[in-house]
Amino acid sequence: MEVVETVADLRAWRRTIEGTVGLVPTMGYLHDGHLALVRRAAAENDQVAVSVFVNPAQFGPEDDLARYPRDPERDLTLLRDGGAELAFLPSVAEMYPSGFSSWIEVEGLTERLEGAARPGHFRGMATVVARLFGLAKPARAYFGQKDAQQVAVVRRMVADLCLPLDIVAVPTVRDDDGLALSSRNVYLSEGDRHSALALSRGLFRARALHCAGERDAGRLRHAVEEMLAADPNVVPEYVSLADAADFVELTVVDRPAVLLVAARVGATRLIDNVPLGGESTSD
């Protein structure tokens, strides 16, 4: 596996590649969820490139940029074992050089849910992802369904800007007890981790109701809210049942939808979701 740290070296690597490239953008501290993206990319492309970059532009003043977990050597070992051909580990100065002043705004979709909770988050994410697309020139880019709104934002950006690649969403990877894998799970104490199961259990409870025929969005949201309310260590930020395409809230689930939750468990902010209806129901 080749490891590069500069834009120039990434471009030089890309010029040597004749087949398709699958790109997996990450912020590092990799886990099995990230490696599922790498495996999917390897199965569908000639080469796999993985970026490891903790992007300061998608963190707000209340976010955890300084304490976000980092272990690049461990990441590189996992990527070598996982089958990546290239790892790109740029510095902040490399991604945002002096004079950088161009930003991508995806309007509407980014104003709800995570966009409302974390102002500027999607602006920073979309900008760095667009830069990575321009540098790596992938045929496909791979994202986890756990960040469902992020996937929708990237797809909207790609469609609006006529970018020549496909966006592939890979189902959420979970621990055996149902907790969605996240780099932030490392923050959880033993007690917090037990409390965090309320998120997935609430989502699964609502999904079971949906599978049994429930279509009232309010009742489905309430099923999640009840589960969260049962643990005083869980402080919900939102429970949403939204259209899978534009993330507008639904009153009746009569189309492909996503049931989403964000909550603080102890000092750690977690998100999770399950799709309801449509083609992608595995999770």
C-alpha positions in Angstrom: 0.0 0.0 0.0 1.3 3.4 -0.9 1.0 6.2 1.7 0.9 9.8 0.5 0.5 13.1 2.4 0.4 15.8 -0.3 -1.9 16.8 -3.0 0.9 16.6 -5.5 1.7 13.0 -4.6 -1.9 12.0 -4.7 -2.2 13.4 -8.2 1.0 11.7 -9.2 -0.4 8.3 -8.0 -3.7 8.9 -9.8 -1.9 9.5 -13.1 -0.4 6.0 -12.9 -3.9 4.3 -12.5 -5.7 3.2 -15.6 -8.6 1.3 -14.1 -11.4 2.4 -11.8 -10.7 3.9 -8.4 -13.0 3.5 -5.4 -12.6 6.2 -2.8 -13.4 5.9 0.9 -13.3 9.3 2.6 -12.8 8.9 6.4 -11.7 10.9 9.4 -9.6 8.0 10.7 -9.7 6.0 13.9 -11.0 3.2 11.7 -13.3 0.4 12.8 -15.2 -2.5 11.1 -17.7 0.0 9.6 -14.9 1.7 7.7 -13.4 -1.6 6.6 -16.8 -2.7 5.2 -16.6 0.3 2.9 -13.0 -0.6 1.9 -14.1 -4.2 1.2 -17.1 -3.1 -0.9 -14.8 -0.7 -2.8 -12.3 -3.4 -3.5 -15.0 -5.7 -4.8 -16.2 -3.1 -7.3 -13.1 -1.3 -8.4 -9.6 -1.9 -9.7 -7.9 0.3 -7.0 -9.1 1.5 -3.5 -8.0 4.9 -2.2 -8.8 5.8 1.4 -8.4 9.3 2.8 -7.7 9.9 6.5 -8.3 13.5 7.4 -10.0 15.0 10.5 -11.6 17.9 8.8 -11.7 21.0 11.0 -14.2 22.7 8.7 -17.0 20.3 9.6 -16.6 20.8 13.4 -18.4 23.6 15.1 -17.3 25.5 18.3 -19.3 23.1 20.4 -17.9 20.0 18.7 -15.1 17.7 19.8 -12.3 18.5 17.2 -9.5 18.6 19.8 -10.5 15.3 21.4 -11.5 13.5 18.3 -9.7 10.1 18.4 -6.6 9.8 16.2 -4.3 6.8 15.7 -2.9 7.0 12.1 -0.4 4.1 12.6 -3.2 1.8 13.6 -5.3 3.1 10.7 -2.6 2.3 8.2 -2.2 -1.2 9.6 -5.9 -1.8 9.2 -5.9 -0.4 5.7 -2.9 -2.6 4.6 -4.7 -5.7 5.9 -8.0 -4.5 4.4 -6.8 -4.3 0.9 -6.4 -0.6 0.2 -3.9 0.4 -2.5 -3.5 4.0 -1.4 -3.8 5.9 1.9 -4.0 9.7 1.7 -3.1 11.4 5.0 -3.0 15.1 4.3 -2.3 17.9 6.8 -4.8 20.7 7.4 -2.5 23.1 5.5 -2.4 20.7 2.5 -6.2 20.5 2.3 -6.8 24.2 3.1 -3.7 26.1 1.7 -3.1 29.8 2.3 -5.8 31.8 0.5 -8.3 29.0 0.3 -11.7 30.7 -0.1 -14.1 28.4 -2.0 -16.8 26.6 -0.2 -19.7 24.3 -1.3 -23.2 25.0 0.1 -25.9 22.4 -0.5 -29.1 24.4 0.3 -32.3 23.1 1.8 -31.2 19.6 2.7 -28.4 20.9 5.0 -30.7 23.1 7.0 -32.5 20.3 8.8 -31.5 17.8 11.5 -27.7 17.5 11.6 -27.5 20.7 9.6 -29.5 22.6 12.2 -27.8 20.9 15.2 -24.3 21.6 13.7 -24.2 24.8 11.7 -21.5 24.7 9.0 -21.0 21.0 9.3 -22.2 20.1 5.9 -20.5 23.0 4.3 -17.2 21.8 5.5 -17.9 18.2 4.7 -19.1 18.9 1.1 -16.1 21.1 0.4 -13.5 18.6 1.5 -15.3 15.7 -0.2 -15.5 17.6 -3.5 -11.8 18.3 -3.2 -11.1 14.6 -2.7 -13.3 13.8 -5.7 -11.3 16.2 -7.8 -8.0 14.8 -6.7 -8.7 11.0 -6.7 -11.1 11.1 -9.7 -13.0 8.0 -8.4 -15.5 6.1 -10.4 -17.3 5.4 -7.1 -17.2 6.8 -3.5 -18.3 4.9 -0.5 -20.1 6.2 2.6 -21.8 4.5 5.6 -25.6 4.6 5.8 -25.2 5.5 9.5 -24.5 9.1 8.3 -27.7 9.0 6.1 -28.1 12.7 5.8 -24.5 13.1 4.8 -25.0 10.5 2.0 -28.0 12.5 0.8 -26.0 15.7 0.8 -23.2 14.2 -1.2 -25.6 12.7 -3.7 -27.3 16.1 -4.2 -23.9 17.8 -4.7 -22.8 15.2 -7.2 -26.0 15.5 -9.1 -26.1 19.3 -9.1 -22.5 19.7 -10.1 -22.6 16.8 -12.7 -19.6 15.1 -11.1 -18.7 11.9 -12.9 -19.0 9.3 -10.2 -21.5 7.1 -8.3 -22.1 7.4 -4.6 -22.5 4.0 -2.8 -24.1 3.8 0.6 -23.1 0.8 2.6 -25.5 -0.5 5.4 -24.6 0.4 9.0 -22.3 -2.0 10.7 -23.2 -2.8 14.3 -21.8 -4.6 17.3 -23.6 -7.8 18.3 -25.7 -5.9 20.8 -27.0 -3.5 18.1 -24.9 -0.4 18.8 -23.9 1.3 15.6 -20.1 1.4 15.2 -18.7 4.9 15.5 -15.2 6.3 16.2 -16.8 8.3 19.0 -17.8 5.1 20.8 -14.4 5.2 22.4 -15.6 8.0 24.5 -18.3 5.9 26.2 -17.8 4.6 29.7 -19.1 1.1 30.4 -22.3 2.7 31.8 -22.6 5.1 28.9 -22.2 2.3 26.4 -25.1 0.4 28.0 -27.2 3.5 27.9 -26.3 4.1 24.2 -28.2 0.9 23.3 -31.4 2.9 23.8 -30.8 4.5 20.4 -30.7 1.3 18.4 -33.3 -0.5 20.5 -35.7 2.4 20.0 -35.1 2.4 16.2 -35.5 -1.4 16.0 -38.7 -1.2 18.0 -40.1 1.4 15.6 -38.9 -0.6 12.6 -40.7 -3.7 13.9 -43.9 -1.6 14.2 -43.5 -0.4 10.6 -42.9 -4.0 9.4 -46.2 -4.9 11.2 -48.0 -2.3 9.2 -47.8 1.0 11.2 -47.6 4.0 8.9 -48.3 6.9 11.3 -45.1 8.8 11.6 -46.0 10.2 15.0 -46.5 6.8 16.5 -43.3 5.5 15.1 -41.3 8.5 16.4 -43.0 8.0 19.8 -41.8 4.4 20.0 -38.2 5.7 19.8 -38.8 8.6 22.2 -40.2 6.2 24.8 -37.1 4.1 24.7 -34.8 7.1 25.0 -36.8 8.6 27.9 -36.4 5.4 29.9 -32.7 6.1 30.5 -31.9 9.4 32.3 -28.3 9.2 31.0 -29.7 9.7 27.4 -30.6 13.3 26.4 -32.3 13.3 23.0 -31.6 16.1 20.5 -34.1 14.9 17.9 -36.1 11.9 16.7 -37.0 12.3 13.0 -39.0 10.3 10.5 -38.2 11.9 7.2 -38.4 11.4 3.4 -35.3 9.5 2.4 -34.6 11.8 -0.5 -35.0 15.3 1.0 -35.2 14.7 4.7 -38.5 16.6 5.1 -40.5 15.3 8.0 -43.4 12.9 7.2 -46.8 12.5 8.8 -47.5 9.3 7.1 -44.8 6.8 5.9 -46.0 6.4 2.3 -42.6 6.4 0.6 -39.0 5.4 1.3 -38.1 7.0 4.6 -35.4 7.2 7.3 -36.0 7.1 11.0 -33.2 9.1 12.7 -32.1 9.8 16.2 -29.4 12.1 17.7 -28.8 12.1 21.5 -26.1 12.8 24.0 -25.1 9.8 26.1 -23.1 11.1 29.0 -20.8 13.6 27.3 -20.8 11.9 23.9 -23.1 12.8 21.0 -24.3 9.8 19.0 -26.4 9.5 15.9 -28.1 6.4 14.4 -30.9 5.6 11.9 -32.8 2.9 10.1 -34.3 3.0 6.7 -38.0 2.3 6.4 -39.4 1.1 3.1 -37.6 1.4 -0.3 -34.9 -0.9 -1.5 -32.4 -0.5 1.3 -33.8 -2.0 4.5 -30.8 -4.0 5.7 -29.1 -2.6 8.8 
